[in-house]
Amino acid sequence: MHDAAILLDRTSPISAPRDRRGRRAAMVGLALAAPAAAFALGGAPAGIEPDLARLIRFMALVKGGFALAALLVCLWRLARPAAPWREAVYLAAPALMAGGAAALWQMQVVGPAAVALHAGLFAFLAAALTDPDFFPPGFRRLRQAAGGGERRLSPTD
């Protein structure tokens, strides 16, 4: 009976790949569901100038590219364990960005779309730039061998 308990332990090395696959599946699902919801809820834009519409749609494409890049980086980062709040940000940020870009493409709710998009972008950047384990240990060793030291954000570390 004691041996069966290790299979249910989330810190077990056996269950770690399953948890990572689940996080990745949730991230991809959220990143696909957010733009799909924006497209499903959106309609034709109210009378807007054609030049402005082209500009907004081009910006939506660029921001969609940022969302795709953030999704790929978050998938790469979640291959290793992260703090729970970072995992939540890494799960939600690409979905917010993709949903905001899709809603911006629809041009129905430009203000809230921009807020969602930039909130996702800033949350992703804050989590990634303050993550001490963002790069794998081998990368840190390579950097130290090249003469670069560990830099911390706080002077007390």
WORADA-V42227 format. One record per pair of residues at least 6 apart in sequence whose C-alpha atoms are under 6 Angstrom apart, sorted by the first residue. I is the first residue (numbers start at 0). GAP is how many residues later the second one is. If there is no record, write none. Layout:
i->{I:I}
gap->{GAP:GAP}
This chain:
i->{26:29:30:30:33:33:34:34:34:37:37:41:44:44:56:59:59:59:62:63:63:66:66:66:69:70:73:85:92:92:95:95:95:96:96:99:99:99:102:103:103}
gap->{64:65:63:64:61:65:63:64:67:64:65:64:62:63:48:41:44:45:38:34:37:27:30:31:24:23:16:41:27:31:20:21:24:20:23:13:16:17:10:6:9}
